[in-house]
Amino acid sequence: IIAHFSLPRMQRRGMRAAEVDRRRLGGDNRRMELLSPAGSAEKLAYAYRYGADAAYIGLPNFSLRTRAENIDDADDQAPERLRAIKAAFPGPPKKLYGALNIYFHDKDLEALRHALPRIAEYPFDGFIVSDLGAYDLLREAFPDREFHLSTQANCTSWRAAKVYRDMGFSRVVPARELSLGEIAEIKDRVPGLEVEVFVHGAMCMAYSGRCFISSWLTGRSANEGDCTHSCRWNYRVYLEEEKRPGQFFPVEGGETAQGPYSLVMSSRDTCMIDHLAELEAAGVDAVKIEGRMKSLYYVALATRAYRWGLDRPGEPNPFREDLFAISHREYDTGFYFGRLGMDVSAVASYRQAHLFAGSLEEAPPAIADSLGAPADLPALFGRFREDGWSEPAYAELKNTIPEGAVLEAIAPDSGPLRLRPGDYRFFDADGAVGPQARHGKAWFLQARLEALGGRVPGAFWLLRLAV
């Protein structure tokens, strides 16, 4: 399952980079910040629960991921809800950064100016910005906040980074085309400036993400947050020789149900789970997981794998394999050790070892039965209490769990617990136990305690279908 990761080549390159910058190792006890994507308030909670120090979330109309759920700004309680999520986790205070990283036109800047009072209600510790016009407005309104330069601003040199630092940016996310050596140069030459880099997730074939394919094919601009991800589509590619018009020679990349197609414009995904020491040696201050459009299952498991790797350098990572279970393309190390891997497009579409089935959550304050009447949960749960079985837990299903399925339950601090038919059951608000649990209605899960290893299922557990 991990052969496509090309570990020997990546480890050889990683060792060379470590040798170049070995002077940095061991002399600095600072800890890199782990920054995770929050495509919604729900995903924000999972990012924090599975180990993120900080998270980033989009604001409607101003984020490069407008089709992520982002903040539900129409909800008057949205700011307080985010504040409560931040405060709910023990330990050092969690941080939250607002992504306002589209390229702003005058109309967008005017809309941003009108939105400033509302933005002030949110518990943002800082803003991720690519446009200097937007930076000017935000800096004037929020002089006490952190400002991080988005990778979309295409900062490719230490001199440019110095200019941004002198303008008031406390952190830059440099262009994704930079090597570890170039990142180290920024840290050496620009004291006081933090550097954040992407360590996991999708890359873009276009330079620094400045892509026009989506706009050209569909009229939806990637630079204004409405990308259709058209570089990931399957294309049929032909060669035509100048003096032989009409004679087409197919360039085939792989078979699909519709015939041979190529993924010539689709880049590989970045994965730096085995190279965190090299990043730290280069002076990186924060590592960032991409994926505001992806599921909370992806956010949780990717965050947990990198949390372990950051906290226990050199130890075997029991959650590393989770990165191969979540949806991804072939992995590579981006441009950090040279551009060899990034010069090769993906040869297969998404890989996915399991199907995310849902999560266990706190039960909503009111659940209705099939007649629309409020369900009496204490009485309902009393009917299902039985020795050897767990207390019922509310399940928010994302996919239907078919009859006879083998289910895996994942607690925030455990690997998958395998539940075979007979080890678990679902019942609904009427108390009916069905042969399958369809998503789109309220369900409660119970499992045999023996199968759970004595664990008690509850909020923030993940469910997936085994393969």
DOLOMI-890330 format. One line per field, with one value per residue (C-alpha): residue number from 1; residue in one letter; x, y, z. Coordinates in pm, whole numbers, always signed. Example, Ala and Ser with C-alpha at 12.3 -4.5 7.8 and 13.67 -1.06 7.14 Angstrom:
n = c(1:2)
res = c(A:S)
px = c(+1230:+1367)
py = c(-450:-106)
pz = c(+780:+714)
//
This chain:
n = c(1:2:3:4:5:6:7:8:9:10:11:12:13:14:15:16:17:18:19:20:21:22:23:24:25:26:27:28:29:30:31:32:33:34:35:36:37:38:39:40:41:42:43:44:45:46:47:48:49:50:51:52:53:54:55:56:57:58:59:60:61:62:63:64:65:66:67:68:69:70:71:72:73:74:75:76:77:78:79:80:81:82:83:84:85:86:87:88:89:90:91:92:93:94:95:96:97:98:99:100:101:102:103:104:105:106:107:108:109:110:111:112:113:114:115:116:117:118:119:120:121:122:123:124:125:126:127:128:129:130:131:132:133:134:135:136:137:138:139:140:141:142:143:144:145:146:147:148:149:150:151:152:153:154:155:156:157:158:159:160:161:162:163:164:165:166:167:168:169:170:171:172:173:174:175:176:177:178:179:180:181:182:183:184:185:186:187:188:189:190:191:192:193:194:195:196:197:198:199:200:201:202:203:204:205:206:207:208:209:210:211:212:213:214:215:216:217:218:219:220:221:222:223:224:225:226:227:228:229:230:231:232:233:234:235:236:237:238:239:240:241:242:243:244:245:246:247:248:249:250:251:252:253:254:255:256:257:258:259:260:261:262:263:264:265:266:267:268:269:270:271:272:273:274:275:276:277:278:279:280:281:282:283:284:285:286:287:288:289:290:291:292:293:294:295:296:297:298:299:300:301:302:303:304:305:306:307:308:309:310:311:312:313:314:315:316:317:318:319:320:321:322:323:324:325:326:327:328:329:330:331:332:333:334:335:336:337:338:339:340:341:342:343:344:345:346:347:348:349:350:351:352:353:354:355:356:357:358:359:360:361:362:363:364:365:366:367:368:369:370:371:372:373:374:375:376:377:378:379:380:381:382:383:384:385:386:387:388:389:390:391:392:393:394:395:396:397:398:399:400:401:402:403:404:405:406:407:408:409:410:411:412:413:414:415:416:417:418:419:420:421:422:423:424:425:426:427:428:429:430:431:432:433:434:435:436:437:438:439:440:441:442:443:444:445:446:447:448:449:450:451:452:453:454:455:456:457:458:459:460:461:462:463:464:465:466:467)
res = c(I:I:A:H:F:S:L:P:R:M:Q:R:R:G:M:R:A:A:E:V:D:R:R:R:L:G:G:D:N:R:R:M:E:L:L:S:P:A:G:S:A:E:K:L:A:Y:A:Y:R:Y:G:A:D:A:A:Y:I:G:L:P:N:F:S:L:R:T:R:A:E:N:I:D:D:A:D:D:Q:A:P:E:R:L:R:A:I:K:A:A:F:P:G:P:P:K:K:L:Y:G:A:L:N:I:Y:F:H:D:K:D:L:E:A:L:R:H:A:L:P:R:I:A:E:Y:P:F:D:G:F:I:V:S:D:L:G:A:Y:D:L:L:R:E:A:F:P:D:R:E:F:H:L:S:T:Q:A:N:C:T:S:W:R:A:A:K:V:Y:R:D:M:G:F:S:R:V:V:P:A:R:E:L:S:L:G:E:I:A:E:I:K:D:R:V:P:G:L:E:V:E:V:F:V:H:G:A:M:C:M:A:Y:S:G:R:C:F:I:S:S:W:L:T:G:R:S:A:N:E:G:D:C:T:H:S:C:R:W:N:Y:R:V:Y:L:E:E:E:K:R:P:G:Q:F:F:P:V:E:G:G:E:T:A:Q:G:P:Y:S:L:V:M:S:S:R:D:T:C:M:I:D:H:L:A:E:L:E:A:A:G:V:D:A:V:K:I:E:G:R:M:K:S:L:Y:Y:V:A:L:A:T:R:A:Y:R:W:G:L:D:R:P:G:E:P:N:P:F:R:E:D:L:F:A:I:S:H:R:E:Y:D:T:G:F:Y:F:G:R:L:G:M:D:V:S:A:V:A:S:Y:R:Q:A:H:L:F:A:G:S:L:E:E:A:P:P:A:I:A:D:S:L:G:A:P:A:D:L:P:A:L:F:G:R:F:R:E:D:G:W:S:E:P:A:Y:A:E:L:K:N:T:I:P:E:G:A:V:L:E:A:I:A:P:D:S:G:P:L:R:L:R:P:G:D:Y:R:F:F:D:A:D:G:A:V:G:P:Q:A:R:H:G:K:A:W:F:L:Q:A:R:L:E:A:L:G:G:R:V:P:G:A:F:W:L:L:R:L:A:V)
px = c(+0:+296:+513:+408:+554:+909:+1059:+1420:+1461:+1300:+1507:+1830:+1738:+1631:+1967:+2153:+1944:+2001:+2378:+2377:+2194:+2311:+2445:+2086:+1996:+2011:+2067:+1708:+1437:+1153:+855:+704:+338:+98:-164:-466:-747:-1093:-1343:-1622:-1678:-1723:-1388:-1228:-1325:-1178:-856:-808:-915:-672:-375:-358:-198:-380:-629:-725:-1078:-1223:-1453:-1737:-1654:-1291:-1141:-977:-1206:-1549:-1706:-1582:-1845:-1630:-1789:-2168:-2173:-2553:-2569:-2566:-2402:-2116:-1851:-1949:-1953:-1595:-1493:-1645:-1467:-1132:-1186:-1305:-962:-717:-352:-195:-456:-548:-504:-737:-639:-886:-803:-878:-656:-839:-705:-920:-1074:-1207:-1556:-1411:-1214:-1529:-1714:-1428:-1443:-1813:-1746:-1481:-1719:-1849:-1497:-1409:-1661:-1467:-1191:-917:-559:-444:-519:-372:-360:-222:-348:-178:-495:-677:-377:-393:-760:-718:-400:-572:-875:-682:-337:-302:-347:-90:-60:+62:+150:-33:+161:-51:+155:+446:+728:+1034:+1336:+1474:+1474:+1102:+1046:+1235:+1009:+701:+847:+920:+560:+433:+388:+495:+498:+532:+413:+666:+599:+564:+840:+1113:+1366:+1469:+1791:+1599:+1373:+1679:+1817:+1505:+1540:+1909:+1869:+1543:+1557:+1230:+1022:+839:+817:+526:+523:+280:+371:+72:-199:-278:-37:-124:+42:+17:+295:+226:-135:-201:-413:-643:-754:-1075:-1161:-1090:-1291:-1579:-1578:-1502:-1185:-938:-788:-1121:-1189:-1414:-1182:-1341:-1015:-1014:-645:-762:-993:-913:-801:-761:-443:-333:-27:-67:+237:+248:+249:-6:-315:-597:-374:-392:-169:-315:-106:-258:-202:-434:-763:-1096:-1450:-1470:-1140:-780:-722:-429:-387:-113:-211:-262:+32:+115:+25:+284:+372:+656:+574:+921:+1108:+996:+1350:+1479:+1209:+1298:+1665:+1585:+1427:+1060:+830:+496:+389:+56:-183:-383:-746:-1030:-1244:-1179:-1368:-1329:-1198:-907:-849:-849:-622:-373:-348:-296:-17:+177:+110:+277:+567:+631:+603:+808:+1084:+1271:+1008:+799:+477:+174:-48:+167:-36:-347:-202:-244:-600:-731:-808:-490:-296:+57:+277:+599:+803:+718:+1008:+1179:+1456:+1454:+1191:+1231:+900:+705:+809:+601:+222:-3:-66:-375:-671:-750:-649:-868:-825:-1147:-1483:-1554:-1887:-1941:-1855:-1983:-2102:-2277:-2648:-2845:-3069:-3381:-3424:-3759:-3899:-4061:-4387:-4208:-4246:-3944:-3768:-3740:-3370:-3337:-3626:-3498:-3148:-3290:-3442:-3099:-2891:-2741:-2442:-2137:-2259:-2152:-2377:-2546:-2362:-2514:-2383:-2367:-2350:-2202:-2253:-2489:-2358:-2484:-2604:-2318:-2050:-1726:-1693:-1384:-1412:-1126:-1084:-866:-586:-622:-583:-887:-1099:-1250:-1622:-1760:-2130:-2268:-2014:-2225:-2579:-2755:-3100:-3303:-3516:-3809:-3599:-3591:-3280:-3237:-3027:-2851:-2807:-2881:-2730:-2966:-3144:-3062:-2887:-2735:-2446:-2375:-2082:-1967:-1718:-1495:-1459:-1378:-1106:-1290:-1308:-1625:-1725:-1811:-1766:-1487:-1472:-1460:-1634:-1522:-1606:-1329:-1199)
py = c(+0:+236:+129:+433:+664:+600:+609:+510:+801:+1048:+932:+968:+1324:+1392:+1276:+1505:+1801:+1710:+1695:+2042:+2195:+1972:+2279:+2368:+2040:+2013:+2380:+2498:+2367:+2556:+2356:+2385:+2485:+2235:+2415:+2222:+2305:+2389:+2391:+2437:+2482:+2105:+2036:+2301:+2103:+1784:+1960:+2075:+1744:+1545:+1764:+2089:+2387:+2617:+2602:+2819:+2883:+3084:+3381:+3381:+3574:+3637:+3287:+3082:+2795:+2949:+2606:+2483:+2525:+2797:+3013:+3021:+3399:+3408:+3250:+3523:+3281:+3186:+3400:+3268:+2912:+2943:+3103:+2813:+2557:+2729:+2735:+2374:+2211:+2201:+2294:+2591:+2815:+2707:+2960:+3041:+3222:+3371:+3310:+3615:+3516:+3580:+3839:+4141:+4370:+4712:+4570:+4303:+4555:+4762:+4451:+4377:+4731:+4688:+4348:+4469:+4520:+4165:+4022:+4192:+3967:+3651:+3514:+3538:+3549:+3653:+3672:+3495:+3750:+3755:+4093:+4410:+4616:+4379:+4383:+4762:+4757:+4476:+4617:+4950:+4777:+4514:+4650:+4398:+4083:+3864:+3889:+3595:+3627:+3365:+3136:+3288:+3607:+3412:+3511:+3340:+3517:+3642:+3999:+3982:+3821:+4108:+4363:+4182:+4166:+4540:+4599:+4428:+4063:+3836:+3521:+3428:+3116:+3122:+3000:+2624:+2607:+2678:+2419:+2362:+2552:+2856:+2841:+2826:+3131:+3330:+3231:+3323:+3657:+3784:+3762:+3786:+3654:+3324:+3079:+2841:+2566:+2309:+1956:+1757:+1768:+1869:+2063:+2266:+2228:+2605:+2828:+2915:+2815:+3093:+2884:+2985:+2641:+2646:+2998:+2908:+2586:+2672:+3045:+2979:+3151:+2968:+3305:+3420:+3104:+2917:+2655:+2349:+2152:+2093:+1993:+1674:+1574:+1296:+1435:+1267:+1408:+1385:+1477:+1627:+1666:+2000:+1855:+1584:+1777:+1560:+1266:+1239:+1018:+950:+1008:+764:+771:+508:+326:+446:+323:+565:+459:+579:+923:+1115:+1306:+1516:+1834:+1670:+1699:+1456:+1526:+1646:+1425:+1524:+1295:+1135:+1466:+1680:+1691:+1840:+2105:+2195:+2204:+2457:+2684:+2628:+2767:+2616:+2319:+2329:+2062:+2145:+2042:+2281:+2109:+1764:+1563:+1580:+1222:+1351:+1648:+1432:+1152:+1374:+1601:+1310:+1158:+1485:+1556:+1229:+1292:+1638:+1530:+1211:+1263:+947:+713:+480:+661:+435:+676:+713:+453:+671:+896:+610:+536:+887:+1003:+1107:+1094:+952:+1114:+1304:+1566:+1860:+2095:+2064:+1834:+1937:+1926:+1568:+1442:+1752:+1716:+1398:+1421:+1186:+858:+762:+943:+946:+644:+554:+249:+292:+463:+721:+624:+896:+1016:+998:+1331:+1487:+1422:+1728:+1887:+1763:+1450:+1364:+1018:+915:+1092:+1418:+1392:+1458:+1131:+1038:+949:+824:+584:+486:+415:+217:-29:-109:-129:-473:-629:-637:-353:+12:+304:+428:+705:+941:+872:+1136:+915:+1042:+717:+423:+129:-180:-500:-726:-459:-477:-145:+20:+267:+508:+697:+1013:+823:+476:+282:+125:-109:-370:-438:-739:-809:-892:-668:-357:-242:+78:+183:+489:+734:+490:+214:+17:-188:-208:-439:-129:+228:+488:+831:+1126:+1032:+1006:+684:+555:+310:+41:-200:-495:-376:-675:-567:-213:-331:-175:+169:+376:+524:+892:+1230:+1268:+898:+820:+536:+383:+78:-178:-319)
pz = c(+0:+43:-251:-455:-187:-316:+32:-52:-296:-60:+236:+37:-56:+304:+440:+203:+316:+680:+625:+467:+762:+1047:+1227:+1310:+1477:+1853:+1921:+1926:+2155:+1991:+1876:+1531:+1534:+1375:+1166:+1037:+794:+922:+638:+894:+1266:+1300:+1134:+1354:+1663:+1516:+1419:+1778:+1932:+1717:+1805:+1607:+1780:+1541:+1257:+964:+841:+555:+563:+309:-10:+86:+94:-181:-83:-123:-170:+164:+433:+593:+862:+859:+882:+849:+1195:+1460:+1703:+1471:+1647:+1989:+1857:+1732:+2061:+2254:+2036:+2095:+2471:+2498:+2485:+2775:+2751:+2575:+2409:+2060:+1781:+1492:+1174:+929:+562:+349:+61:-266:-509:-429:-690:-590:-534:-307:-104:-58:+60:+300:+438:+516:+673:+919:+1214:+1171:+1136:+1465:+1642:+1556:+1783:+1521:+1642:+1299:+928:+625:+345:-8:-132:-4:-46:+189:+422:+440:+542:+794:+946:+1011:+1167:+1367:+1458:+1742:+1531:+1361:+984:+780:+413:+208:-23:-303:-269:-423:-189:-342:-189:+140:+12:-61:+279:+444:+272:+402:+754:+744:+632:+947:+855:+1140:+926:+561:+386:+102:-250:-261:-523:-267:-152:+209:+140:+18:+322:+548:+369:+458:+823:+827:+650:+798:+1179:+1363:+1073:+1113:+822:+770:+507:+371:+473:+356:+95:-259:-476:-785:-1125:-1176:-1046:-681:-730:-982:-1214:-1500:-1620:-1418:-1530:-1892:-1896:-1665:-1593:-1226:-1110:-886:-792:-650:-454:-695:-847:-1010:-966:-1340:-1328:-1155:-1440:-1686:-2023:-2359:-2512:-2878:-3083:-3428:-3654:-3837:-4189:-4116:-4006:-3890:-3801:-3424:-3212:-2866:-2554:-2310:-1936:-1800:-1838:-1703:-1759:-2053:-2209:-2187:-2033:-1892:-1566:-1726:-1535:-1196:-957:-681:-320:-70:+228:+462:+754:+732:+702:+994:+1133:+807:+815:+1172:+1079:+807:+1070:+987:+1258:+1155:+944:+765:+640:+329:+297:+387:+122:+265:+527:+903:+875:+664:+897:+1210:+1089:+906:+1210:+1448:+1238:+1227:+1595:+1689:+1453:+1598:+1961:+1935:+1682:+1596:+1740:+1522:+1435:+1496:+1304:+992:+804:+850:+579:+331:+444:+376:+24:-159:-483:-508:-246:-300:-113:-339:-410:-72:-196:-563:-830:-949:-811:-907:-1271:-1288:-1292:-1102:-1281:-1086:-941:-570:-364:-69:+153:+353:+321:+590:+746:+1005:+1352:+1706:+1843:+2137:+2085:+1965:+2229:+2051:+1840:+1685:+1624:+1295:+1392:+1467:+1844:+2070:+2152:+2520:+2514:+2876:+2822:+2479:+2607:+2899:+2656:+2512:+2827:+2843:+3016:+2792:+2570:+2569:+2643:+2324:+2139:+1887:+1534:+1261:+952:+627:+433:+464:+664:+479:+641:+746:+711:+904:+1082:+1228:+1517:+1580:+1906:+1908:+2086:+1936:+1617:+1449:+1661:+1431:+1482:+1299:+1250:+1593:+1765:+1707:+1642:+1539:+1653:+1561:+1760:+1743:+1899:+1573:+1501:+1126:+907:+777:+895:+628:+654:+679:+1003:+1373:+1479:+1800:+1809:+2063:+2059:+2262:+2523:+2453:+2089:+2202:+2437:+2728:+2568:+2590:+2252:+2254:+2091:+1834:+1749:+1376:+1195:+868:+660:+654:+326)
//
